[in-house]
């Protein structure tokens, strides 16, 4: 049960980080329309998140193989 709350808190932190990123992305790329900037920002954030999650999964697999 302790691990579940840990992952829920991590998920909430990621959601807050995405909200901040999506609110700042349209101002950084002001040449895009509002909708296009939000879609592009969400795609960039999800790509970043996939890379991080893949790295965590690979490191966990490598740690379990080394033990």
C-alpha beads as a LAMMPS data file, in Angstrom:
LAMMPS data file: protein, C-alpha beads

67 atoms
66 bonds

1 atom types
1 bond types

-500.0 500.0 xlo xhi
-500.0 500.0 ylo yhi
-500.0 500.0 zlo zhi

Masses

1 110.0

Atoms # bond

1 1 1 0.000 0.000 0.000
2 1 1 2.930 2.314 0.717
3 1 1 4.193 1.967 -2.861
4 1 1 0.785 2.849 -4.282
5 1 1 0.760 6.236 -2.523
6 1 1 4.298 6.865 -3.694
7 1 1 3.294 6.356 -7.335
8 1 1 0.102 8.374 -6.908
9 1 1 2.142 11.312 -5.585
10 1 1 4.623 10.962 -8.449
11 1 1 1.707 10.965 -10.908
12 1 1 0.236 14.103 -9.347
13 1 1 3.637 15.789 -9.552
14 1 1 3.856 14.928 -13.237
15 1 1 0.372 16.330 -13.855
16 1 1 1.317 19.600 -12.143
17 1 1 4.539 19.780 -14.164
18 1 1 2.550 19.247 -17.364
19 1 1 0.100 22.021 -16.437
20 1 1 2.997 24.419 -15.907
21 1 1 4.657 23.336 -19.138
22 1 1 1.442 23.672 -21.147
23 1 1 0.760 27.114 -19.730
24 1 1 4.244 28.342 -20.641
25 1 1 4.567 26.647 -24.042
26 1 1 2.202 28.938 -26.027
27 1 1 4.050 32.037 -24.760
28 1 1 7.435 30.570 -25.705
29 1 1 6.217 29.680 -29.204
30 1 1 3.978 32.659 -29.868
31 1 1 4.093 32.114 -33.648
32 1 1 1.670 29.219 -33.317
33 1 1 -2.057 29.466 -32.753
34 1 1 -3.202 28.740 -29.196
35 1 1 -4.626 25.298 -30.056
36 1 1 -1.618 24.277 -32.124
37 1 1 0.789 25.400 -29.410
38 1 1 -1.042 23.399 -26.735
39 1 1 -1.134 20.268 -28.912
40 1 1 2.563 20.624 -29.756
41 1 1 3.424 21.265 -26.113
42 1 1 1.500 18.197 -24.985
43 1 1 3.280 16.089 -27.613
44 1 1 6.701 17.361 -26.481
45 1 1 5.866 16.704 -22.822
46 1 1 4.601 13.183 -23.537
47 1 1 7.724 12.402 -25.564
48 1 1 9.858 13.610 -22.644
49 1 1 7.816 11.526 -20.217
50 1 1 8.159 8.403 -22.364
51 1 1 11.939 8.786 -22.434
52 1 1 12.085 9.162 -18.642
53 1 1 9.784 6.174 -18.033
54 1 1 11.749 4.014 -20.452
55 1 1 14.978 4.912 -18.649
56 1 1 13.463 4.016 -15.281
57 1 1 12.172 0.679 -16.584
58 1 1 15.523 -0.218 -18.154
59 1 1 17.423 0.707 -14.987
60 1 1 15.043 -1.415 -12.863
61 1 1 15.536 -4.377 -15.231
62 1 1 19.317 -3.969 -15.133
63 1 1 19.298 -3.711 -11.318
64 1 1 17.231 -6.884 -10.999
65 1 1 19.569 -8.751 -13.378
66 1 1 22.653 -7.660 -11.386
67 1 1 21.208 -8.987 -8.105

Bonds

1 1 1 2
2 1 2 3
3 1 3 4
4 1 4 5
5 1 5 6
6 1 6 7
7 1 7 8
8 1 8 9
9 1 9 10
10 1 10 11
11 1 11 12
12 1 12 13
13 1 13 14
14 1 14 15
15 1 15 16
16 1 16 17
17 1 17 18
18 1 18 19
19 1 19 20
20 1 20 21
21 1 21 22
22 1 22 23
23 1 23 24
24 1 24 25
25 1 25 26
26 1 26 27
27 1 27 28
28 1 28 29
29 1 29 30
30 1 30 31
31 1 31 32
32 1 32 33
33 1 33 34
34 1 34 35
35 1 35 36
36 1 36 37
37 1 37 38
38 1 38 39
39 1 39 40
40 1 40 41
41 1 41 42
42 1 42 43
43 1 43 44
44 1 44 45
45 1 45 46
46 1 46 47
47 1 47 48
48 1 48 49
49 1 49 50
50 1 50 51
51 1 51 52
52 1 52 53
53 1 53 54
54 1 54 55
55 1 55 56
56 1 56 57
57 1 57 58
58 1 58 59
59 1 59 60
60 1 60 61
61 1 61 62
62 1 62 63
63 1 63 64
64 1 64 65
65 1 65 66
66 1 66 67
